Amino acid sequence: MSKEAAAPPRRSYFNLNPGSIALHLLPAAAFALYVYCNQGPFQSTQCLTIGKNCRSSSFTYMEGTFEKADFYAPVARYYNSLFLRHEDLGGSLAVFTDGVPVIDLYAGFKDLEGTKIYDNTTLQNVYSCGKAVEGIIIARLVQSGLLNYDAKVTDYWPEFGQNGKEDIRLVDIMTHEAGVFFLDDDNKEMSWNSLKDREAFSARLARQAHYFGKDHKGHKRAYHAITRGWYLNEIVRRVDPQGRTIGQIAKEELMVQYPDVELYYSHFPENNEWWESRLSPMVDYPLIRVIGRMIIPDWIRNHQRIGFPGLRPAHRLTYQVMKKDSLTAKGLSLSFVKSVAGLRTKEAHATESTSFSLKSNAHSLAKLMAMMANKGASINPGQEPDLLSREVYEEATTFYSEHEDAVTLTSIPLSRGGWVKSTHLHDIEGLKGVEIQGWGGAGGSLIVWIEELGLGFSYVTNAFGAPEGVLGDIRGHTLLELVVRARKQELGLLPKPEPRKAEENKPKEKITLLQKLRLRS
């Protein structure tokens, strides 16, 4: 009887050479690349991994007002395309020219599955865009004589004058040159609840040492991403006759004087049900794509067929924030918050941290920017008061300094009021020579005004984009660039756009919502 043939040894990936492993994985890699290049980042995990249950790429929810289509149609078309390509999920876009809204749109969804529409009742955390509004409130206190940009902080808050901070002025805090861009004093004991103990937290802020030392030479800028609002609130509640915070002033003054403006720097537990129905959660940019932007060469990343032309690499601060002891990591994070998701909890939203906690919408923010573009004057004279006097507006928007920032690794020109004041924002071609003022928020939201064009602009998103720059990303930058071009065409500073040829024999049911908006205008 013959012996049975010996079974061949089982093959294992551990027994294969690297070339064989790569060959086996090639089909999976090819499929992953196909999905990566054909599905926008803001889709469900199932869609991004196996290409199933993807939202439609031919329709998205969009409502609102849209005027002057002959000039601004390219803006609305591009905005619509962000949702169709799933480069955006939900948000709002508003543009005012000479105080009149020409674009006021709400689009997309609050969730990746597309079950909750993003409408005109939706509020969004706009993170550091809140600094622009923060600056307006400080300027109003300067106008009332309660504050002075050149005054020492100790004039208002004597306890602040310790550990090298004795000579710090209000303008130093506004322009991120106060040297207190993070807290290292018992930082491990901090929590959202500890911030509510005003006296204890005030003492903690006061004893923080100046990072660069009392005798530092020249300007030392380090972005006070998180701490600026905390320090400003300590000053504000000491000078305000009612002892209010920045958030309370925003709610009791700006929201009352301008009824269509909503500005919430915090909310409280008893309002949770109301908040949860209005506040859109943030959805993060997929980590794999962030890594791709960091390691994939430009020629592949921007390839016409296998990449995304015009896609920018990750900003260099992305690398630094991963280093626990870097100044970037210290300035952009909190020790008791493990990730950016920790800034989105109920406890975080209930805490007023005006440098990153503002909840609002594009209409509200663009209206404020429109008044700033009008040099602080009301855009509804006789019905609503001026935002700022002309004198204080001129003082607050005077250029102050431009220095390399130790946290953001970027040089940004700032005004005395703490807003960016740049004629070369990120070297964007269509914005060169145009003075942009305002600020941007983590994730992509952007609010600016352009005085020379009488323009107020706000782009708000719940799709937390890749870290491409300090002030906004390619979505907001492209929208702003298109708005500036349209405004220049409207004013006769550029040739008027050529009318688009009508598409012949197009079935009626194929007309997009964007075209319907255009037909209405």
PAVO-794945 format. One record per residue (C-alpha): x, y, z. Coordinates in steps of 0.02 Angstrom, whole numbers, plus 50000, padded with zeros to 5 digits. Each point is the difference from the previous one (the first is absolute). Layout:
% residues N
XYZ...
% end
This chain:
% residues 521
500005000050000500765016549945500225014050121498915015349978500885014549921500595012450129498935015850007500915015249935500535012250135498765014050033500535016649931500045014750117500275018449974501424998150124500874988549874499815011749852501305012449945499555018649995499734999449812498744986050014499085008750141499885015949896499344989949853498654992050109499485016850071500015009049832498144997049960499485006450171501145015149984499335003749826498214999250062500425011050151500815012849884498484999549886498815003150146501165013450070500035009449835498164998149959499165002950167500155016650090500634999350179498355004050084499094983749970499594985650116501384987750049499144986549898500045011149847501835004550022500564982150030498974989149884499085012849894498274995350067498565010950065500755015949931498945015849995499445006749833501235010049896498635007949895498965009050131500205008350168498845010050111500235018749976498865014550044500145018750026500135016149903501115003049851500065016849909500955007549852500264983349913500865008549852501485003150114499884987850146499434984049912501784992949999500055001750189498384990350023500524986949872501644996850088499134999450169498764987449931501434989649928500814998350171498494990050057499814990149840501844994950012499794997050187501405012250041498735007950117498604992550104498915014050067500175018650028499535017549953500695013649888499585018550008500645015049903499485018150028500455013849877499745018050055498984993250146498814989749892500024980850001500304993349825500324982150056499224992050153499994981149977499834984850112500464983249929500364981850032499744989350153500454998650183500454981549986500994989149880498474989549961499075015449935498484998050113500035017150086499995015449890501075015150039498755014449994499855018250054499684995150181501654990750014501405006850108501834995349981501545001050109501175011249899501484998450119501275014249979498825010149890499355005050170501595010250022499385012149866498415003450099501025000350160501025014049922498435009849957499394999350180501705005750065499965014549876498275004950063500685000550178501435011049937498685011249922499085001450166501615005250087500104984550108501544993049911501545006849912501064989549883501615007750067499574998150184500884986950105498944985250047500445003550182499025016349987498444989249994500594984150085501435003250123500244981550041500534997049820501655009150030501114985550054501254987849926500615011549862498315006949945500095016850089500155010349840498794990449888498715011349918498264996449933500665001549822501274986450038498604987950043499015005049846501494996749886500574983850085501595007750071499604998350186501014984050024498584990550085499474988749856499834984650111499834995950185501334989550085499515003550180499154984450071499344997249825499684981550032498675004650128498975010149876498284994849941498485008549927499285001050175501575008350068499765014249874498335004150081500825004450166500335018049949501095005450144501104984549999500175000349811500385018750002501414996950124500664985949890500045011549848500825014150098501464989650063500424992749830501775005449954500435009349841500724986149891501335010949918500495008950161499855017950058501615005449916499664992749828500635010849857498775005949868498334992449958499694981750039498394994149921499214983350046498194997149951498895000550155498784988049916499164994650161500555012150135499665017149923498154999550039500314994450179501165014750033498885012449912498494994350100500935003250163500325017849942498255002849930499034994350153501065011750107499645015549895498204996749946498835009250120498924984450013501464988050015499524991049840501064988649893500305001749813498684986749967498725008950107500345016649913499814991749830498324992850052499325015250091500625013549880500424993649826498564987549992498785013150064500595014349889500094988749846498524987950016500534988649855501724997050077500294984750110501594998750104500144986950137501644997650090499264987550122498394991550049499404991850158499324982750044498195005750012500075004549815500744983549941498454994149907499865016449905501855000149962500074982149940498625003449875500935015049927501854997150022500804989949860501374988050052501705001049915500584986049886501884997549988501034998649842500534981649982501674996750084500614989749852499815015349889500955011050121501414987349996499874999749810500225018749992501534998550109500904986149905499344999249821501105009949878499245015349917500044992649825498904985550056498885009950118499605013049865499954988149851498565003249880499414981950000500554991550161500045014950116499145016550036500725014649900500315015050111499964989850161501195007550126501204990550112499714999750187500655015750086501654997750089499195003250169499174982949974501684991850031500405010950150498344997450088500424981350006501535004050105499375000750178501285012550063500015011749849499365017850019498704996049867499304985650103500025010550159499115014649918498674990349905499474987250130499394997650178500774987050114498304993450055499314998849823500694984849909499465005349825499035013549909498434989850035500215004950183499575017949952498284994149939499304992450158498535006950098501205005550136501065009449874498505008649919499375005250171501635009050038500365017449935501694999749915499815014249878501534996149896499264983649939498224997450064498915011249889498444992149925499235010049858499584999549814500645008149841498625013149990500355006750175501875000849974499925007449825498855013750062501275005050132501364999449868498925011049887499925013350136501884998950021500175002349811498935015550024501315006550123498944995150149498445009249942498274992249997499434991949838498205003950051500135018250055498515006150099499534982150045501584993150078501445009150088501805001149941501114985550050501505011550032500375018449982501085004949851501385005950119500114983650096499854989949840501515009149929500994997550161499564981650018500384995749818501675009249994501414988249951501004994750152501324986949958500484984749900501134986750075500354981649982498854990950121500814987050112498414989550007499295001049823501715001649915499215013349890500245018749981498345009250000499775019050004498835005550140499095016050046499925007550174498294992250022500724982649969499314996549826501014994149852500365014749885500784992949844500175004249815500804983149965498934987450094500864983249977500665007049834498344996049916500135007149825498255007449989500175008750168501695008349975499915018750026498304998850085500045003950186499174985850094499535002550183499204987350118500434982750062499794981449968499544985050105500674982450018499194988449874499765013049863498745013250054500515017549943499305017450034500755015749922499605017449940500745010149857499775018450027500495005749825498684988649922498655002850133499974981350026499564989050149500324981349979499694984650106500234981549962499474988050137500194981149991499744984550105501254990449893501615001850099501235001549857501824995249987501255012050081500575009849846500315016950078499725011150150498535009749929498784988749910500314987049865499814998149812498104999850010499815016850086501475007549907499274995249830498295006650048500765016550058501055001249842498454997549892499025012750103501385013049981500064997149812498115001549986499995015950105501365007849894499014995749843498445007650077500955016150038500775000649827501764996650064500094984349893499144995749835498254993350022499834981149989499494992349835498214993350006499944981050005499274991549847498334991950034500084981250005498934993549858498754985850016500304998050185498584990050081499015010250124500244987550140501895002249986499945018250053500975001350162499475009550154501425012049965499255004149831498325002550083500815012350118500735008949850498325000749913499215007650155501295013850013
% end
